[in-house]
Amino acid sequence: MAESNSRNFCCVPGCSSSTQKQPYLSFHSFPVDPNLKPKWIQAIRREEGNKFTVKRGSTYVCSRHFAMDDYIGGCVVRRLKSDVVPSLFPWNNFTAPLRRESIYDRTFKRQSIQLCCEDSDMVAKAKAVRMDHDYVTHPPAGALDEALDYIHDLEAMLQKTDLPPATLFSRYCSSDDQIRFYTKFPSERVFTIFWESIAPSAHRLVYWTKAKRAGEEGCQDPSPPCSMPLIDEFLMYSMQVAVGMKEQLIADMFDVSIARVGRVTITWANYLFMMLGSLPIWISRSTMPLKFQRYYPNVRVILDCTEIALETASSLTLQSETFSNYKNRTTLKGLIGGAPNGLVTFVSPLYTGCMSDKEITRISGVLPLLEPGDDIMADKGFLIQDLFADIGAKLIIQPFKRSAQFSKEEKEQTQAIACLRIIVERVIGRVKSFHIWNSPVLLTLIGSVDQIWLNCCVLAKYQGPFCFEE
C-alpha cells in the first residue's frame, strides 16, 4: 500500500527518491507476510542486521522499482498486488527479469500457437492492426518516472533563471493617459526624469515601522530590500494620494495587507518630503516671469490660503481648534504662493482651521523670504499690510469701492490684479486635483498630512507652466 508522509525515503541502494524531492512517486512499506518479506529484502540486495532493519512506518520502497503490471488497476490510490516483488533497479537498467512460465501457461501457449497457425492470415492482420498505433504499446519500465524527474529538473531551472520580475507599474502605467491618471505626471517622459532623480536614494529607504521602533539613533542603516519593487511601492503611494483609492482596494490590487499599504504610504510620504522639500522653489526677483514684470514688476508672489476637510475627532477640544467658520466643518488650512506662470513658489505647513489668514501668514515662514521693495499680491481678505511694513514690502489687493463706480485708474488696476490673482487659484486647483483631498483627511494620517501636502504642491510643478497669450 502506498504511504503518504512528507519524510519518506526509498531504502533501495543507489536510489535517492524521497517524498520531498519526488512528491509524484508512491512509497510502499514492506509486506507483513513472512514469506513475501524476505523476497523483498533479497530483491533490493539488502540484508537485515545492524546496518539495515525493516521497520513498519519508516522503511519504504518507491514506485520506481515496480512494474506497471504490479499495481491494481482502477484505483485512485496506487495499490500493489498482494504477491508482487520489486524488480526494477539501477543494476538491471530498470527492466523486469524474465519470469519462468508455469507448466499450465506453457501448455496453454502451445495450444494457442496451434490455433493461430490454422488461420495465420487472420492473426497477421489482427497483429498489424494492433501494432499500427503506438498508444497500444507499453512504455519502457521506469520511463514515466524518468520523464517526471526531467520535468521537475526543468521547473527548478526555470525558478533559478534570473528574469526581471514584472511590475504592477508596467501593467497599470503603460501609456501617457494611464500615467497621468495614476500619478498626475503629464507623460511617461516627465515621470522617467523624476524617477531617475529619486531612484538611487530610494534604495536606502528606512521604512516607517523600523524608524518608529529604533528611534532617530537607530535609523542609520537602510531597511532590508522588500519583495515588492520600489516603483510598485511608489505606485501604491500614488494610488492613495493621486487617485484617492481606499486602502482596502489598494491592498486587494497588490495582494498585500491593509497595514502594509499604510506603512508604504507613510514611508514614501516622508521620503518624498525629504527629497522634494530640499528643492529651492522660491524664485528671485531677477527670474520673475515677463507677465509679472509687465503689470507689476515688483510683485514677488501671489498668496492665498486654502482649506482641506479633516475627519472629525472625538475630542471636543480638537474639534473646536480645527473647526472652520468659513467651511462650517473641521479643516486644516495652508498658505500657498504662486508665480503667474502657474508654478508653486511657496508652501506653508498645514494649520488648524480656526486660525486666521493673517496669523498663518505671520508664522508660515514667508516673511523672511521677502526683500525691501517687494510687492505681494493677495485677496481682499488678507489684511496683512502691517506685517510687511517692517520689511519694506507692500501688499497689493483689489481697491475697495468707495463710490458708485470705480475710476478709470481703479478699473485698470482691478483688471490687472484679477488677471494675475486667478493664477494662484488655478495653482491651488492643481494641488487639489490629487484626489486624496476629495474626502476628509483621516486622523490616522494626521502625522503625515504635512508631508503629503508639500509633496502634492511640489509634484504639481511637474505638470508644467500655464500657457498664456501675450
JOFEN-V812934 format. One record per residue. RES is the residue in three letters. PSI is psi in whole degrees, -180 to 180 (* if undefined). NEAR is the number of other ideal C-beta (glycine too) atoms within 8 Angstrom. D_FIRST is the distance of its C-alpha to the first C-alpha in Angstrom with 2 decimals. Layout:
res=RES psi=PSI near=NEAR d_first=D_FIRST
res=RES psi=PSI near=NEAR d_first=D_FIRST
//
This chain:
res=MET psi=141 near=7 d_first=0.00
res=ALA psi=137 near=10 d_first=3.79
res=GLU psi=146 near=11 d_first=6.42
res=SER psi=107 near=4 d_first=9.89
res=ASN psi=141 near=7 d_first=12.78
res=SER psi=-5 near=5 d_first=16.08
res=ARG psi=35 near=7 d_first=16.49
res=ASN psi=139 near=10 d_first=13.60
res=PHE psi=150 near=7 d_first=15.07
res=CYS psi=135 near=14 d_first=14.29
res=CYS psi=2 near=9 d_first=15.87
res=VAL psi=131 near=11 d_first=17.08
res=PRO psi=134 near=6 d_first=20.90
res=GLY psi=-2 near=6 d_first=22.48
res=CYS psi=127 near=11 d_first=19.51
res=SER psi=21 near=5 d_first=20.10
res=SER psi=143 near=11 d_first=17.23
res=SER psi=160 near=10 d_first=16.31
res=THR psi=-21 near=12 d_first=15.17
res=GLN psi=-38 near=6 d_first=18.88
res=LYS psi=-36 near=8 d_first=20.19
res=GLN psi=75 near=12 d_first=17.60
res=PRO psi=-14 near=6 d_first=16.02
res=TYR psi=-11 near=4 d_first=15.18
res=LEU psi=156 near=12 d_first=12.62
res=SER psi=149 near=9 d_first=8.86
res=PHE psi=130 near=15 d_first=7.94
res=HIS psi=131 near=12 d_first=5.48
res=SER psi=160 near=10 d_first=6.84
res=PHE psi=147 near=10 d_first=9.03
res=PRO psi=153 near=7 d_first=8.89
res=VAL psi=-24 near=5 d_first=11.33
res=ASP psi=121 near=6 d_first=13.32
res=PRO psi=-21 near=6 d_first=16.58
res=ASN psi=-32 near=6 d_first=17.36
res=LEU psi=-31 near=10 d_first=14.23
res=LYS psi=-45 near=12 d_first=13.86
res=PRO psi=-31 near=8 d_first=17.40
res=LYS psi=-39 near=9 d_first=16.78
res=TRP psi=-45 near=13 d_first=14.18
res=ILE psi=-41 near=12 d_first=16.81
res=GLN psi=-38 near=7 d_first=19.54
res=ALA psi=-36 near=10 d_first=17.98
res=ILE psi=4 near=13 d_first=17.72
res=ARG psi=47 near=7 d_first=21.24
res=ARG psi=159 near=8 d_first=20.82
res=GLU psi=135 near=5 d_first=22.36
res=GLU psi=135 near=7 d_first=21.64
res=GLY psi=-150 near=6 d_first=24.67
res=ASN psi=-34 near=2 d_first=26.32
res=LYS psi=-18 near=3 d_first=24.92
res=PHE psi=125 near=8 d_first=21.28
res=THR psi=131 near=6 d_first=19.33
res=VAL psi=117 near=9 d_first=15.65
res=LYS psi=133 near=6 d_first=14.96
res=ARG psi=124 near=7 d_first=12.13
res=GLY psi=-1 near=5 d_first=11.43
res=SER psi=-9 near=5 d_first=13.44
res=THR psi=120 near=9 d_first=12.66
res=TYR psi=159 near=12 d_first=10.26
res=VAL psi=128 near=13 d_first=10.59
res=CYS psi=167 near=14 d_first=10.88
res=SER psi=-9 near=11 d_first=10.60
res=ARG psi=-18 near=12 d_first=14.32
res=HIS psi=14 near=13 d_first=14.01
res=PHE psi=142 near=13 d_first=12.38
res=ALA psi=163 near=8 d_first=14.71
res=MET psi=-32 near=6 d_first=14.58
res=ASP psi=-10 near=4 d_first=14.85
res=ASP psi=-10 near=9 d_first=11.62
res=TYR psi=150 near=11 d_first=9.76
res=ILE psi=124 near=7 d_first=10.42
res=GLY psi=154 near=4 d_first=13.36
res=GLY psi=7 near=3 d_first=14.49
res=CYS psi=141 near=8 d_first=11.41
res=VAL psi=-45 near=2 d_first=12.02
res=VAL psi=136 near=7 d_first=8.51
res=ARG psi=116 near=8 d_first=7.22
res=ARG psi=136 near=9 d_first=5.00
res=LEU psi=152 near=11 d_first=6.05
res=LYS psi=161 near=8 d_first=8.90
res=SER psi=-24 near=4 d_first=9.48
res=ASP psi=17 near=5 d_first=12.11
res=VAL psi=157 near=8 d_first=11.55
res=VAL psi=138 near=8 d_first=12.79
res=PRO psi=137 near=12 d_first=13.12
res=SER psi=-7 near=12 d_first=16.58
res=LEU psi=118 near=13 d_first=17.65
res=PHE psi=164 near=14 d_first=19.55
res=PRO psi=-33 near=7 d_first=22.72
res=TRP psi=-9 near=5 d_first=24.79
res=ASN psi=23 near=9 d_first=24.28
res=ASN psi=31 near=4 d_first=24.57
res=PHE psi=39 near=10 d_first=20.98
res=THR psi=139 near=8 d_first=22.08
res=ALA psi=137 near=7 d_first=20.48
res=PRO psi=152 near=6 d_first=22.89
res=LEU psi=133 near=4 d_first=24.72
res=ARG psi=139 near=4 d_first=23.62
res=ARG psi=130 near=4 d_first=26.49
res=GLU psi=150 near=6 d_first=26.86
res=SER psi=166 near=6 d_first=27.48
res=ILE psi=-39 near=5 d_first=31.04
res=TYR psi=-42 near=6 d_first=30.16
res=ASP psi=-41 near=8 d_first=28.73
res=ARG psi=-40 near=9 d_first=31.79
res=THR psi=-43 near=8 d_first=34.18
res=PHE psi=-35 near=8 d_first=32.66
res=LYS psi=-41 near=9 d_first=32.87
res=ARG psi=-41 near=8 d_first=36.55
res=GLN psi=-37 near=8 d_first=37.37
res=SER psi=-38 near=8 d_first=35.77
res=ILE psi=-40 near=8 d_first=37.87
res=GLN psi=-42 near=8 d_first=41.00
res=LEU psi=-38 near=8 d_first=40.42
res=CYS psi=-34 near=9 d_first=39.78
res=CYS psi=-29 near=7 d_first=42.99
res=GLU psi=-26 near=6 d_first=45.05
res=ASP psi=65 near=8 d_first=44.32
res=SER psi=-33 near=8 d_first=43.62
res=ASP psi=-43 near=6 d_first=44.91
res=MET psi=-39 near=7 d_first=42.44
res=VAL psi=-43 near=9 d_first=39.54
res=ALA psi=-41 near=8 d_first=40.76
res=LYS psi=-45 near=8 d_first=41.08
res=ALA psi=-40 near=8 d_first=37.64
res=LYS psi=-39 near=8 d_first=36.17
res=ALA psi=-41 near=8 d_first=38.22
res=VAL psi=-39 near=7 d_first=37.07
res=ARG psi=-39 near=8 d_first=33.40
res=MET psi=-1 near=8 d_first=33.69
res=ASP psi=-26 near=5 d_first=36.04
res=HIS psi=130 near=6 d_first=33.24
res=ASP psi=-15 near=4 d_first=30.80
res=TYR psi=-8 near=4 d_first=28.16
res=VAL psi=-6 near=6 d_first=27.55
res=THR psi=152 near=6 d_first=26.73
res=HIS psi=135 near=4 d_first=23.36
res=PRO psi=159 near=6 d_first=23.37
res=PRO psi=147 near=7 d_first=23.16
res=ALA psi=134 near=10 d_first=19.79
res=GLY psi=-4 near=9 d_first=18.96
res=ALA psi=-37 near=8 d_first=21.76
res=LEU psi=-43 near=7 d_first=19.80
res=ASP psi=-39 near=11 d_first=18.42
res=GLU psi=-39 near=8 d_first=22.00
res=ALA psi=-40 near=8 d_first=23.46
res=LEU psi=-38 near=11 d_first=21.35
res=ASP psi=-40 near=9 d_first=22.41
res=TYR psi=-42 near=8 d_first=25.95
res=ILE psi=-41 near=8 d_first=25.90
res=HIS psi=-41 near=10 d_first=24.69
res=ASP psi=-40 near=8 d_first=27.58
res=LEU psi=-40 near=8 d_first=30.03
res=GLU psi=-39 near=8 d_first=29.16
res=ALA psi=-40 near=8 d_first=29.72
res=MET psi=-38 near=8 d_first=33.02
res=LEU psi=-38 near=7 d_first=34.07
res=GLN psi=-31 near=6 d_first=33.66
res=LYS psi=-12 near=6 d_first=35.80
res=THR psi=129 near=6 d_first=38.48
res=ASP psi=84 near=3 d_first=41.60
res=LEU psi=140 near=4 d_first=42.66
res=PRO psi=130 near=3 d_first=45.12
res=PRO psi=142 near=5 d_first=43.49
res=ALA psi=134 near=5 d_first=44.86
res=THR psi=152 near=9 d_first=47.10
res=LEU psi=-26 near=9 d_first=47.78
res=PHE psi=-43 near=11 d_first=51.44
res=SER psi=-24 near=8 d_first=51.21
res=ARG psi=-44 near=8 d_first=49.60
res=TYR psi=-17 near=9 d_first=52.15
res=CYS psi=60 near=13 d_first=55.23
res=SER psi=-1 near=6 d_first=55.39
res=SER psi=166 near=7 d_first=58.98
res=ASP psi=-38 near=8 d_first=62.28
res=ASP psi=-42 near=6 d_first=62.11
res=GLN psi=-40 near=10 d_first=58.71
res=ILE psi=-40 near=13 d_first=59.90
res=ARG psi=-36 near=11 d_first=63.03
res=PHE psi=-46 near=7 d_first=61.04
res=TYR psi=-25 near=12 d_first=58.42
res=THR psi=-14 near=11 d_first=60.57
res=LYS psi=6 near=11 d_first=64.23
res=PHE psi=143 near=13 d_first=64.92
res=PRO psi=-24 near=8 d_first=67.03
res=SER psi=168 near=9 d_first=65.11
res=GLU psi=-36 near=10 d_first=62.33
res=ARG psi=-45 near=6 d_first=64.99
res=VAL psi=-41 near=10 d_first=66.39
res=PHE psi=-40 near=12 d_first=62.97
res=THR psi=-42 near=8 d_first=62.07
res=ILE psi=-45 near=8 d_first=65.30
res=PHE psi=-47 near=10 d_first=64.51
res=TRP psi=-41 near=10 d_first=60.89
res=GLU psi=-22 near=7 d_first=61.86
res=SER psi=-24 near=6 d_first=64.41
res=ILE psi=-18 near=10 d_first=62.00
res=ALA psi=-42 near=10 d_first=58.65
res=PRO psi=-43 near=5 d_first=59.47
res=SER psi=-19 near=7 d_first=60.15
res=ALA psi=-23 near=10 d_first=57.36
res=HIS psi=-12 near=9 d_first=54.85
res=ARG psi=28 near=6 d_first=56.36
res=LEU psi=140 near=10 d_first=55.82
res=VAL psi=112 near=10 d_first=55.55
res=TYR psi=152 near=10 d_first=53.55
res=TRP psi=-39 near=9 d_first=55.12
res=THR psi=-40 near=7 d_first=52.56
res=LYS psi=-43 near=11 d_first=53.03
res=ALA psi=-37 near=10 d_first=56.79
res=LYS psi=-38 near=6 d_first=56.79
res=ARG psi=-43 near=7 d_first=54.85
res=ALA psi=-26 near=8 d_first=56.68
res=GLY psi=-178 near=7 d_first=60.19
res=GLU psi=-35 near=4 d_first=62.74
res=GLU psi=-25 near=6 d_first=62.47
res=GLY psi=16 near=8 d_first=58.73
res=CYS psi=26 near=10 d_first=58.65
res=GLN psi=-36 near=4 d_first=59.82
res=ASP psi=144 near=4 d_first=56.45
res=PRO psi=161 near=7 d_first=54.74
res=SER psi=152 near=8 d_first=51.49
res=PRO psi=151 near=4 d_first=48.32
res=PRO psi=140 near=4 d_first=47.49
res=CYS psi=161 near=7 d_first=45.63
res=SER psi=-27 near=2 d_first=42.93
res=MET psi=131 near=10 d_first=45.35
res=PRO psi=149 near=8 d_first=48.08
res=LEU psi=-37 near=10 d_first=51.57
res=ILE psi=-28 near=10 d_first=52.90
res=ASP psi=-34 near=12 d_first=50.31
res=GLU psi=-40 near=13 d_first=51.43
res=PHE psi=-39 near=12 d_first=54.99
res=LEU psi=-39 near=14 d_first=53.96
res=MET psi=-44 near=15 d_first=52.39
res=TYR psi=-44 near=13 d_first=55.72
res=SER psi=-36 near=12 d_first=57.71
res=MET psi=-34 near=12 d_first=55.75
res=GLN psi=-38 near=13 d_first=56.77
res=VAL psi=-52 near=14 d_first=60.32
res=ALA psi=-40 near=11 d_first=61.41
res=VAL psi=-27 near=10 d_first=59.49
res=GLY psi=25 near=10 d_first=59.37
res=MET psi=152 near=8 d_first=55.71
res=LYS psi=153 near=5 d_first=54.17
res=GLU psi=-37 near=11 d_first=51.68
res=GLN psi=-43 near=7 d_first=48.87
res=LEU psi=-43 near=8 d_first=49.27
res=ILE psi=-42 near=13 d_first=49.37
res=ALA psi=-40 near=13 d_first=46.25
res=ASP psi=-39 near=7 d_first=44.38
res=MET psi=-37 near=8 d_first=45.73
res=PHE psi=-2 near=12 d_first=44.73
res=ASP psi=47 near=5 d_first=41.46
res=VAL psi=176 near=7 d_first=42.73
res=SER psi=161 near=6 d_first=43.82
res=ILE psi=-36 near=8 d_first=47.33
res=ALA psi=-37 near=6 d_first=48.08
res=ARG psi=-39 near=10 d_first=47.35
res=VAL psi=-44 near=15 d_first=49.83
res=GLY psi=-41 near=10 d_first=52.44
res=ARG psi=-44 near=11 d_first=51.99
res=VAL psi=-42 near=12 d_first=52.31
res=THR psi=-47 near=15 d_first=55.34
res=ILE psi=-40 near=12 d_first=57.18
res=THR psi=-48 near=13 d_first=56.38
res=TRP psi=-29 near=12 d_first=57.69
res=ALA psi=-43 near=14 d_first=60.66
res=ASN psi=-37 near=11 d_first=61.79
res=TYR psi=-48 near=10 d_first=61.08
res=LEU psi=-33 near=12 d_first=63.04
res=PHE psi=-42 near=12 d_first=65.76
res=MET psi=-38 near=8 d_first=66.26
res=MET psi=-50 near=10 d_first=66.28
res=LEU psi=-30 near=11 d_first=68.42
res=GLY psi=-18 near=8 d_first=70.60
res=SER psi=-5 near=5 d_first=71.87
res=LEU psi=136 near=7 d_first=73.24
res=PRO psi=108 near=3 d_first=77.05
res=ILE psi=-14 near=11 d_first=77.65
res=TRP psi=128 near=7 d_first=81.23
res=ILE psi=147 near=8 d_first=83.67
res=SER psi=167 near=6 d_first=87.09
res=ARG psi=-32 near=8 d_first=90.33
res=SER psi=-22 near=4 d_first=90.80
res=THR psi=15 near=5 d_first=87.53
res=MET psi=139 near=12 d_first=88.36
res=PRO psi=158 near=8 d_first=87.71
res=LEU psi=-36 near=6 d_first=90.74
res=LYS psi=-36 near=11 d_first=90.56
res=PHE psi=-48 near=13 d_first=90.95
res=GLN psi=-27 near=8 d_first=93.90
res=ARG psi=-48 near=6 d_first=95.57
res=TYR psi=-51 near=9 d_first=95.72
res=TYR psi=89 near=10 d_first=95.47
res=PRO psi=-22 near=7 d_first=95.46
res=ASN psi=-2 near=9 d_first=95.07
res=VAL psi=126 near=15 d_first=92.11
res=ARG psi=-35 near=11 d_first=89.19
res=VAL psi=152 near=12 d_first=86.52
res=ILE psi=122 near=15 d_first=85.96
res=LEU psi=146 near=15 d_first=84.49
res=ASP psi=148 near=13 d_first=82.78
res=CYS psi=148 near=10 d_first=80.54
res=THR psi=156 near=10 d_first=77.49
res=GLU psi=147 near=12 d_first=75.21
res=ILE psi=144 near=13 d_first=71.48
res=ALA psi=145 near=12 d_first=69.94
res=LEU psi=140 near=12 d_first=68.15
res=GLU psi=136 near=9 d_first=65.73
res=THR psi=128 near=8 d_first=67.69
res=ALA psi=159 near=9 d_first=67.07
res=SER psi=-23 near=3 d_first=66.93
res=SER psi=127 near=6 d_first=69.64
res=LEU psi=-34 near=5 d_first=73.09
res=THR psi=-46 near=6 d_first=74.65
res=LEU psi=-34 near=8 d_first=72.41
res=GLN psi=-44 near=11 d_first=73.07
res=SER psi=-33 near=8 d_first=76.81
res=GLU psi=-30 near=8 d_first=76.59
res=THR psi=-2 near=14 d_first=74.58
res=PHE psi=132 near=11 d_first=76.34
res=SER psi=123 near=13 d_first=78.39
res=ASN psi=-31 near=6 d_first=81.38
res=TYR psi=-42 near=5 d_first=81.43
res=LYS psi=-14 near=9 d_first=77.83
res=ASN psi=41 near=5 d_first=77.83
res=ARG psi=174 near=8 d_first=74.41
res=THR psi=132 near=13 d_first=72.79
res=THR psi=170 near=13 d_first=72.87
res=LEU psi=145 near=13 d_first=72.93
res=LYS psi=139 near=15 d_first=75.88
res=GLY psi=157 near=15 d_first=76.33
res=LEU psi=132 near=15 d_first=79.17
res=ILE psi=136 near=17 d_first=78.75
res=GLY psi=138 near=12 d_first=81.27
res=GLY psi=156 near=16 d_first=81.34
res=ALA psi=160 near=13 d_first=83.31
res=PRO psi=-11 near=11 d_first=84.88
res=ASN psi=5 near=10 d_first=82.49
res=GLY psi=5 near=12 d_first=79.55
res=LEU psi=141 near=11 d_first=78.13
res=VAL psi=128 near=14 d_first=77.32
res=THR psi=-10 near=10 d_first=79.58
res=PHE psi=138 near=15 d_first=79.03
res=VAL psi=125 near=12 d_first=76.26
res=SER psi=162 near=12 d_first=76.71
res=PRO psi=169 near=7 d_first=74.07
res=LEU psi=138 near=10 d_first=73.35
res=TYR psi=170 near=11 d_first=75.43
res=THR psi=150 near=8 d_first=75.45
res=GLY psi=-16 near=14 d_first=76.83
res=CYS psi=-11 near=9 d_first=79.81
res=MET psi=147 near=8 d_first=81.42
res=SER psi=161 near=5 d_first=84.35
res=ASP psi=-37 near=10 d_first=84.55
res=LYS psi=-44 near=10 d_first=87.34
res=GLU psi=-40 near=8 d_first=85.39
res=ILE psi=-42 near=15 d_first=82.36
res=THR psi=-38 near=14 d_first=84.66
res=ARG psi=-39 near=9 d_first=86.25
res=ILE psi=0 near=7 d_first=83.03
res=SER psi=-25 near=11 d_first=80.91
res=GLY psi=5 near=7 d_first=82.18
res=VAL psi=-28 near=13 d_first=83.99
res=LEU psi=-43 near=11 d_first=87.48
res=PRO psi=-18 near=5 d_first=87.19
res=LEU psi=-18 near=7 d_first=86.27
res=LEU psi=155 near=11 d_first=89.55
res=GLU psi=158 near=9 d_first=92.73
res=PRO psi=135 near=6 d_first=96.40
res=GLY psi=-7 near=6 d_first=97.49
res=ASP psi=146 near=14 d_first=94.07
res=ASP psi=139 near=11 d_first=93.89
res=ILE psi=128 near=15 d_first=90.93
res=MET psi=135 near=14 d_first=90.34
res=ALA psi=177 near=11 d_first=88.86
res=ASP psi=167 near=8 d_first=89.02
res=LYS psi=-31 near=6 d_first=91.93
res=GLY psi=-12 near=5 d_first=89.91
res=PHE psi=86 near=12 d_first=89.65
res=LEU psi=74 near=5 d_first=92.76
res=ILE psi=23 near=12 d_first=92.15
res=GLN psi=-36 near=8 d_first=95.35
res=ASP psi=-24 near=5 d_first=96.20
res=LEU psi=-28 near=11 d_first=92.98
res=PHE psi=-8 near=14 d_first=94.16
res=ALA psi=-44 near=7 d_first=97.78
res=ASP psi=-26 near=5 d_first=97.26
res=ILE psi=-26 near=11 d_first=95.33
res=GLY psi=17 near=9 d_first=97.95
res=ALA psi=167 near=13 d_first=95.58
res=LYS psi=137 near=9 d_first=96.41
res=LEU psi=129 near=12 d_first=94.48
res=ILE psi=117 near=10 d_first=94.86
res=ILE psi=166 near=10 d_first=94.18
res=GLN psi=139 near=10 d_first=95.46
res=PRO psi=145 near=8 d_first=99.03
res=PHE psi=145 near=5 d_first=99.64
res=LYS psi=113 near=6 d_first=101.79
res=ARG psi=-12 near=3 d_first=105.18
res=SER psi=-170 near=5 d_first=107.15
res=ALA psi=-34 near=2 d_first=106.68
res=GLN psi=162 near=5 d_first=105.14
res=PHE psi=151 near=9 d_first=104.16
res=SER psi=170 near=6 d_first=106.71
res=LYS psi=-41 near=6 d_first=106.09
res=GLU psi=-42 near=6 d_first=105.08
res=GLU psi=-34 near=9 d_first=102.70
res=LYS psi=-45 near=9 d_first=101.19
res=GLU psi=-39 near=8 d_first=100.47
res=GLN psi=-43 near=10 d_first=99.06
res=THR psi=-42 near=11 d_first=96.80
res=GLN psi=-41 near=8 d_first=95.48
res=ALA psi=-43 near=10 d_first=94.81
res=ILE psi=-44 near=12 d_first=92.95
res=ALA psi=-36 near=9 d_first=90.92
res=CYS psi=-37 near=8 d_first=90.08
res=LEU psi=-34 near=15 d_first=88.55
res=ARG psi=-27 near=13 d_first=87.14
res=ILE psi=-19 near=8 d_first=84.89
res=ILE psi=-47 near=14 d_first=83.05
res=VAL psi=-30 near=13 d_first=81.64
res=GLU psi=-37 near=9 d_first=80.45
res=ARG psi=-34 near=10 d_first=78.52
res=VAL psi=-47 near=14 d_first=77.12
res=ILE psi=-36 near=12 d_first=75.88
res=GLY psi=-37 near=8 d_first=74.45
res=ARG psi=-43 near=10 d_first=72.38
res=VAL psi=-42 near=14 d_first=71.06
res=LYS psi=-1 near=9 d_first=70.16
res=SER psi=-13 near=8 d_first=68.38
res=PHE psi=113 near=13 d_first=65.44
res=HIS psi=-1 near=8 d_first=63.85
res=ILE psi=-24 near=12 d_first=62.77
res=TRP psi=-2 near=11 d_first=66.36
res=ASN psi=-30 near=5 d_first=66.04
res=SER psi=161 near=7 d_first=64.61
res=PRO psi=138 near=8 d_first=65.57
res=VAL psi=130 near=14 d_first=64.30
res=LEU psi=146 near=7 d_first=61.60
res=LEU psi=-22 near=8 d_first=62.54
res=THR psi=-19 near=5 d_first=59.32
res=LEU psi=8 near=11 d_first=60.89
res=ILE psi=-28 near=8 d_first=64.28
res=GLY psi=-15 near=5 d_first=63.74
res=SER psi=4 near=11 d_first=63.13
res=VAL psi=-35 near=11 d_first=65.41
res=ASP psi=-42 near=9 d_first=68.27
res=GLN psi=-45 near=11 d_first=66.05
res=ILE psi=-38 near=12 d_first=64.72
res=TRP psi=-49 near=13 d_first=68.31
res=LEU psi=-40 near=12 d_first=69.68
res=ASN psi=-44 near=13 d_first=66.77
res=CYS psi=-41 near=13 d_first=67.50
res=CYS psi=-43 near=12 d_first=71.23
res=VAL psi=-40 near=13 d_first=70.81
res=LEU psi=-24 near=11 d_first=68.08
res=ALA psi=-25 near=14 d_first=70.44
res=LYS psi=-26 near=9 d_first=72.74
res=TYR psi=-12 near=10 d_first=70.22
res=GLN psi=-8 near=8 d_first=71.07
res=GLY psi=168 near=5 d_first=74.40
res=PRO psi=161 near=6 d_first=78.01
res=PHE psi=152 near=7 d_first=79.55
res=CYS psi=125 near=3 d_first=81.60
res=PHE psi=148 near=7 d_first=85.22
res=GLU psi=131 near=2 d_first=88.12
res=GLU psi=* near=4 d_first=90.90
//
